[in-house]
Amino acid sequence: MIPSTKSAARDERGATATEYGLLVGFAAIAIVAGVGFFGESLNTYFDGLATWLTTVM
């Protein structure tokens, strides 16, 4: 039983998968926050542009 316990202790596949899962989760949160912020800024820009075009014409 001891050799299989030592083998399980050296097997890091589960830990690596968990780390990649956390990394993907944090990246997804960053992307959602960035798109939300950028989308809001872009909406404000186009609203200003539309207002300017309306006043010019």
LINVENNOR-V331643 format. One record per helix or strand of 3 or more residues. SS is the DSSP state (@ for helix, = for strand). FROM is the first residue (numbers start at 1). TO is the last residue. If there is no record, write none. Layout:
ss=[SS SS]
from=[FROM FROM]
to=[TO TO]
This chain:
ss=[@ @]
from=[2 13]
to=[10 56]
